[in-house]
Amino acid sequence: MIRISWALIAQHVDEWTGTDLDQGVAVLESRVREAVDTIGLKPEAVEHWHTDFLTPVVDSLRTDGAAALARGESWTKAAGPFLASASHIGTTD
């Protein structure tokens, strides 16, 4: 099992647990987009947030995170006020 956890400083904390990393990345991206879209930022600020904070973390999770998990390691990445981590939990039996 994989656990992906994330936090938007002073706004939102969430996590996903499952076996399919691609699904977890999609859930993270969807939930963070929803959280950012509903906090009352101007459209330009929302776009900036998605481009400069969310996208780099999601891209890193898909590449560096996937590689770290494949090696049995955990992964963490921060961009601005956004932090995400991924690790194996429990057994893989």
TIBAZA-393228 format. One record per residue (C-alpha): y, x, z negated; residue number from 1. Coordinates in steps of 0.1 Angstrom, whole numbers. Layout:
! residues N
Y,X,Z,NUM
...
***
This chain:
! residues 93
0,0,0,1
35,11,7,2
66,1,-13,3
100,3,3,4
129,-1,-21,5
166,-2,-14,6
200,-7,-30,7
235,-14,-18,8
256,-1,-46,9
271,-29,-67,10
258,-56,-43,11
221,-59,-37,12
187,-44,-47,13
154,-54,-31,14
120,-41,-22,15
91,-48,1,16
54,-40,-5,17
27,-41,22,18
5,-20,44,19
24,-20,77,20
54,4,77,21
69,-12,108,22
69,-46,91,23
85,-31,60,24
113,-15,81,25
119,-48,98,26
121,-66,65,27
145,-39,50,28
167,-41,81,29
168,-79,81,30
175,-83,44,31
202,-56,43,32
219,-71,74,33
219,-105,58,34
232,-91,25,35
260,-72,42,36
269,-101,65,37
274,-124,34,38
296,-102,12,39
328,-112,28,40
337,-81,48,41
358,-82,79,42
338,-81,111,43
349,-45,119,44
338,-34,84,45
304,-51,88,46
299,-33,122,47
309,0,106,48
285,-6,77,49
256,-14,101,50
264,16,124,51
272,43,98,52
250,34,68,53
221,11,78,54
211,25,112,55
208,62,100,56
186,51,71,57
164,29,92,58
161,55,119,59
151,81,93,60
126,58,77,61
109,52,111,62
107,90,118,63
110,112,87,64
98,85,63,65
67,77,85,66
59,114,86,67
63,118,49,68
41,88,41,69
14,101,65,70
14,133,45,71
10,113,13,72
46,121,2,73
75,98,-7,74
107,96,12,75
143,89,2,76
175,86,22,77
211,77,14,78
241,69,36,79
273,60,19,80
266,32,-6,81
231,25,7,82
199,41,-7,83
164,35,4,84
130,50,-6,85
94,46,4,86
62,57,-13,87
25,48,-15,88
15,27,-45,89
-19,19,-58,90
-50,29,-39,91
-56,30,-2,92
-92,18,-5,93
***
